[in-house]
Amino acid sequence: MNFCIVGAGAWGTAMALHLNRLGHVVTLVPRRFEQALTLSSDRENQDYLPGHRLPLSLQIAHELKPALMEAEVVMLACPSHGMRETCRAVADNLAAARSVRLLVSLAKGLEKGTHLTSTQVAGELFPGYPAAALAGPTSAAEVAEGKPTAMVLAATADFAELSAVQAAISGNRLRVYRSHDVLGVELGGCLKNIYAIAAGCSDGLGLGDNAKAALLTRALAEMVRLGTALGANADTFYGLSGFGDLVATSHGAWSRNRSFGEAIGKGETVKSLLTGRKSVVEGYRTSASFYDWCISIGLEAPILNQVYEILHGGKDPGGALNSLMSRDLKAENREA
């Protein structure tokens, strides 16, 4: 199968390496011309995924249009805040792409202001083209190395293209499941980044295993409550894009969101951590989007609210902990 991956960050590069190993035709399209030149000459993504050789069979495109011409699957591997811009660029060149069967988002975040997920943004700009989301617990470096991984590919309806792409992406080191709950898969991928920042704060404060286990248990309950209120299926959040991604992102030393939270817990400021940063901490922007969304429709989200206050309101992480621990006592389950 012919894949075009738009965006050459860590995850886009890792997916390109994985698909190339499976024998597919893969073209990686960096967003910047200068980056394309560097990747072509160095055959390594030193900025975002160092230490992984890009084989000559993996094509690096300097322009988007030629890369789209033969593509059957277009993967959008950009940060969520750049999804609309990326989709516009693809849409402007889609007339030349006669073989595209599916657009797949690899992003995990909400669009600021609209609260749209990445596939919803794609749906606005690509009417008539099916869009799917690929998510789950994935360290880019581990996927690049070929370590065992499982993911979920979600689209609103079951159609031949979805099963074909599922089979094409799957291999003996990466297993892909299907889902029809696109909203749930995308919301899980968004929310886990916010809770991973909270888990990092817990690590930075040195609160211990008991506190972190309790935090993640209540975070999962909050994720299910928010997700179902927004129209998703509860079971989705107990799967790979919910619980699975939450566990990986909240514990992995590689996790940008967890590491970001840990640094805040140790006393570093949000501003200093964001200044000059190349890699994106999706949970930072997504916390603001979800906070506004929950307020606008009256959803209660205590953990999410405290993360928002830490990141955007300057609240001390210790003070946020006290706010959570001093809430009114209640039953663990709402139906109890």
C-alpha positions in Angstrom: 0.0 0.0 0.0 1.2 3.6 -0.7 1.3 5.8 2.4 1.9 9.6 2.5 2.8 10.8 6.0 2.4 14.6 6.4 4.5 15.8 9.3 8.0 14.5 10.3 8.0 14.8 14.1 8.8 11.9 16.3 5.6 10.0 15.8 5.3 10.6 12.0 8.9 9.5 11.6 8.3 6.4 13.7 5.2 5.4 11.8 7.1 5.9 8.5 9.9 3.5 9.7 7.3 0.9 10.8 5.4 1.0 7.5 8.7 0.9 5.6 9.7 -2.2 7.5 6.5 -3.9 6.4 7.4 -3.3 2.8 4.9 -0.5 1.9 5.7 2.5 -0.3 6.2 5.3 2.2 6.7 9.0 1.6 7.4 11.3 4.6 6.6 14.9 4.0 8.1 17.4 6.5 6.2 20.6 7.1 9.3 22.7 6.4 11.4 22.6 3.3 14.6 23.0 5.3 13.7 19.9 7.4 13.1 17.9 4.3 16.6 18.8 3.0 18.2 17.8 6.3 16.4 14.5 6.5 17.3 13.7 2.9 21.0 14.4 3.5 21.4 13.1 7.1 19.0 10.1 6.8 18.2 10.7 10.5 15.6 12.9 12.3 18.1 14.3 14.8 15.6 16.9 16.1 12.7 14.6 16.9 13.8 11.0 16.7 17.6 10.7 16.9 19.4 7.4 16.6 17.1 5.8 14.0 18.4 5.5 10.5 16.0 6.4 7.7 16.6 3.8 4.9 16.9 5.0 1.4 13.7 3.1 0.5 11.8 5.6 2.7 11.1 8.6 0.5 11.5 12.1 1.8 9.4 14.6 -0.1 10.3 18.3 -0.5 6.8 19.1 -1.8 3.4 17.8 -0.8 1.7 17.6 -4.2 4.0 14.9 -5.8 3.8 12.8 -2.6 0.0 12.8 -2.7 -0.3 11.8 -6.4 0.0 8.0 -5.8 -1.0 7.9 -2.1 -3.7 5.5 -1.0 -3.6 6.5 2.7 -2.7 10.0 3.9 -1.6 10.1 7.5 -1.8 13.5 9.3 1.1 13.5 11.8 1.0 17.1 13.0 0.3 18.6 16.4 -3.4 19.1 17.0 -3.1 22.9 16.9 -1.7 22.6 13.4 -4.3 20.2 12.1 -6.5 22.7 10.3 -3.5 24.3 8.5 -2.1 20.9 7.6 -5.5 19.8 6.3 -5.8 23.0 4.2 -2.4 22.2 2.6 -3.5 18.7 1.8 -6.9 19.8 0.5 -5.2 22.3 -1.8 -3.4 19.5 -3.5 -5.9 16.7 -3.2 -7.2 17.1 -6.8 -3.9 15.5 -8.0 -4.4 12.6 -5.5 -6.6 10.1 -7.4 -5.9 7.0 -5.3 -6.6 8.2 -1.8 -8.8 5.8 0.1 -8.5 7.0 3.7 -7.2 10.0 5.7 -5.8 9.0 9.1 -5.2 11.4 12.0 -2.3 10.6 14.3 -2.9 13.7 16.4 -4.2 13.8 20.0 -5.8 17.1 20.9 -8.7 19.4 20.5 -8.9 22.5 18.2 -8.9 25.6 20.4 -12.2 27.5 20.3 -14.2 25.0 18.2 -13.5 22.0 20.5 -13.3 19.8 17.4 -11.3 16.6 17.3 -8.8 16.1 14.5 -11.1 13.9 12.4 -13.8 16.4 12.8 -11.5 19.1 11.4 -10.6 16.8 8.6 -14.2 16.1 7.9 -14.8 19.8 7.4 -12.0 20.2 4.9 -12.3 16.8 3.2 -16.1 16.3 2.5 -16.5 13.0 0.8 -13.3 11.5 2.0 -13.5 9.0 5.0 -11.3 10.0 8.0 -10.1 7.8 10.7 -8.1 8.1 14.0 -5.1 5.9 14.9 -4.4 6.0 18.6 -3.1 4.0 21.6 -0.2 3.6 24.0 2.8 4.4 21.7 6.3 5.5 22.4 7.6 6.8 19.1 11.1 5.4 19.9 9.7 1.9 20.7 7.7 1.8 17.5 10.8 2.9 15.6 12.8 0.1 17.2 10.1 -2.4 16.4 9.1 -3.2 20.0 5.7 -4.9 20.4 2.8 -2.4 20.3 -1.0 -2.4 20.0 -3.2 0.4 18.6 -6.8 1.1 17.6 -7.9 2.4 14.2 -11.3 4.1 14.5 -13.8 5.2 11.8 -17.5 5.9 12.0 -18.5 3.1 9.7 -17.1 -0.3 8.8 -16.0 -0.3 5.2 -13.6 -2.2 3.1 -10.9 0.5 3.2 -10.8 0.4 7.0 -10.2 -3.3 7.2 -7.6 -3.1 4.4 -5.7 -0.3 6.2 -5.9 -2.1 9.5 -4.3 -5.2 7.8 -1.7 -3.0 6.1 -0.6 -1.2 9.3 -0.5 -4.4 11.3 2.6 -6.6 11.5 4.3 -9.0 13.9 5.4 -6.1 16.0 2.4 -3.8 15.8 -1.2 -5.1 16.1 -4.1 -2.8 15.1 -7.7 -3.2 16.3 -10.8 -1.6 14.8 -13.3 0.6 16.4 -16.4 2.6 15.3 -16.2 5.0 18.3 -14.1 7.6 16.7 -15.1 10.3 19.2 -14.2 8.0 22.2 -10.9 7.0 20.7 -10.0 10.7 20.0 -11.3 12.0 23.4 -9.3 9.3 25.2 -6.1 10.3 23.3 -6.8 13.9 24.3 -7.7 13.5 28.0 -4.8 11.1 28.8 -2.3 13.8 28.1 -3.9 16.1 30.7 -3.9 13.4 33.3 -0.4 12.4 32.4 0.7 15.9 33.4 -1.1 15.4 36.7 0.8 12.1 37.1 4.0 13.9 36.4 3.3 16.5 39.0 2.7 13.7 41.5 6.1 12.3 40.6 7.8 15.7 40.9 6.2 16.3 44.3 7.5 12.8 45.4 4.0 11.8 46.6 4.7 8.0 46.1 3.0 5.1 44.5 -0.2 5.2 46.6 -1.0 8.7 45.5 -0.2 8.1 41.8 -2.4 4.9 41.8 -5.3 6.8 43.3 -4.8 9.7 40.9 -4.9 7.5 37.8 -7.8 5.5 39.1 -9.9 8.6 39.6 -8.6 10.1 36.3 -9.9 7.1 34.5 -13.3 7.5 36.2 -13.3 11.2 35.2 -12.3 10.3 31.7 -15.3 7.9 31.4 -17.7 10.4 32.9 -16.6 13.2 30.6 -16.4 11.0 27.5 -19.8 9.5 27.9 -21.4 12.9 28.6 -19.9 14.1 25.3 -21.3 11.2 23.4 -18.7 8.5 23.4 -18.9 4.9 24.4 -17.8 4.1 28.0 -16.1 0.8 26.9 -13.7 2.7 24.6 -12.0 4.4 27.6 -11.2 1.0 29.1 -9.4 0.1 25.9 -6.1 1.0 24.2 -6.9 4.7 23.5 -8.1 5.3 27.1 -6.7 3.2 29.9 -3.8 1.8 27.8 -2.6 5.2 26.7 -3.2 6.7 30.1 -1.0 4.1 31.8 1.8 4.4 29.2 1.9 8.2 29.1 1.7 8.5 32.9 4.6 6.2 33.6 6.9 6.3 30.6 10.2 8.2 31.0 9.8 9.2 27.3 6.4 10.8 27.9 6.6 14.6 27.2 3.4 15.3 29.1 4.5 13.3 32.2 8.0 14.8 32.1 6.5 18.3 31.8 4.3 17.7 34.8 7.2 16.3 36.8 9.3 19.4 36.1 6.4 21.6 37.3 6.1 19.4 40.5 9.8 20.0 41.1 9.3 23.8 41.0 10.0 24.8 37.4 7.6 27.3 35.8 5.3 26.5 32.9 6.7 29.5 31.0 10.3 28.4 31.4 9.5 24.9 30.3 7.7 26.1 27.1 10.2 28.7 26.1 12.3 27.5 23.1 10.8 24.0 23.2 10.8 22.1 19.9 8.5 19.2 20.9 4.9 19.8 21.6 3.2 19.1 25.0 -0.3 18.4 23.8 -1.8 18.3 27.3 -0.9 22.0 27.8 -3.2 23.3 25.1 -5.8 20.5 25.4 -6.3 21.3 29.1 -7.5 24.8 28.2 -9.8 23.5 25.5 -11.4 20.9 27.7 -11.7 23.2 30.6 -13.6 25.8 28.5 -15.7 23.0 27.0 -16.6 21.5 30.4 -17.5 24.9 31.8 -19.7 25.7 28.8 -21.8 22.6 29.2 -21.6 22.2 33.0 -19.5 19.1 33.3 -17.7 18.5 36.6 -14.0 17.5 36.2 -12.1 18.1 39.4 -8.7 16.7 38.3 -8.8 18.3 34.9 -9.8 21.6 36.5 -6.8 21.5 38.9 -4.4 20.7 36.0 -5.8 23.7 34.2 -5.3 25.9 37.2 -1.7 24.8 37.5 -0.9 25.3 33.8 -2.9 28.4 33.0 -3.7 29.9 36.4 -0.4 29.7 38.1 -1.6 27.5 40.9 1.0 25.7 43.0 0.8 21.9 42.5 0.8 21.3 46.2 -2.2 23.6 46.5 -4.0 21.7 43.7 -3.4 18.4 45.7 -4.9 20.0 48.8 -8.0 21.1 46.7 -8.5 17.5 45.5 -8.0 15.9 48.9 -10.3 18.3 50.7 -13.3 17.8 48.5 -16.5 16.5 50.0 -16.5 12.8 50.8 -18.6 10.6 48.5 -19.2 7.1 47.3 -16.7 5.7 44.8 -19.3 4.9 42.2 -22.1 7.3 41.3 -24.7 4.5 41.4 -23.6 3.4 44.9 
